[in-house]
Amino acid sequence: MSFLTSLNVAEAREELQTLTCAQIEYKTAAKWAARAYAAMELYRSTGDLKWLALASEFGSEALEHAAAAGDGHADAMRAELYATGARL
């Protein structure tokens, strides 16, 4: 599958027309945070270190996007990610 054919341009256009940039960043941060949490769950259930590494990487992505959203979102998300162990 081509990268370009996997893009959902209609969804992106709707987001740009209905959300602020900060809201888009926070929505993106939440998606990365969910991935971090899921990866940590997989690590805990399998012991496979690849999931631990991905939990850390995905947690970092979540924090970057939350910081871009502003208004203290990164601090709140950091606390939650540290509490779950998804951000090492």
N, C-alpha and C positions, 0 to 999 in steps of 0.2 A: 504494500500500500504506500502510495506517495504521501509525503508529509503535507503537501498542499491540499490534497483531496481530503485529508482528515481534519482540516480547519473548519470550524463552525462560524463562518463570517456573519451569518444572520444573528446568531446569539451575541457575538461581539458587538455588532452594530447596535443591537437593542440595549446592551449594557452601557455603551457609550452615550446613548440618547437618554437613558433613564437614571443612571447612577453617577455620583461624583467620582473623581479619581480616587479619593480616599476610600469610598465604599468599595470600589473595584479592588483596591489593594487589600482591604480587610477581607473581602470575599476570597481572594486568592490566598491570603495568609491562612484563613480557616481551612481551605482545601489542603494546603501543605501540612497544617497541624494535624488534620485527620489522618493523613498518610503517615506522619511520624508516630502517632498513637497506634495505628494499625501495625506498623512495622515493629514497634516495641512489643505489642501483643504476640506477634509471630515469633519474635526472638524468645520471649518468655515460654512459649509453648513448644518451640523446636530446639532452642539452644543454638541455632545457626547464627554465627557471627555476622553474616551478611545483613541480616535484619537489624542487628544492633547498629551497624555502620549506617544503614539507610535511615534508621530512626533519628540518628544524630544529624545526618545531612538534611533530611526533610524538616527537622526541627529548626535548623539554621535558616532554611528557606522561609519557613513560616515567620520567623522573627524579622527577617529582612523586609518582607512585605508588610508585616504589622507596623514596623518602624516607619515605612513609607506612608502608611495610613495616618500616622500622627496621633495626637490626642491620647497618648499613654497606652495605646493598644499593645505595643511591644512589651511593655512592663507587665501588663496583665497576662499576655500570652506566655511570656517567659516563665512567670510563676506557675502557670498551669502545666507547661511542658516539663519544667523541672520536677513538679509534683508527680507526674506520671513516669518520669525517667526517660522520656522521649527526647530530651535535649540534654546531652551529657556535657 
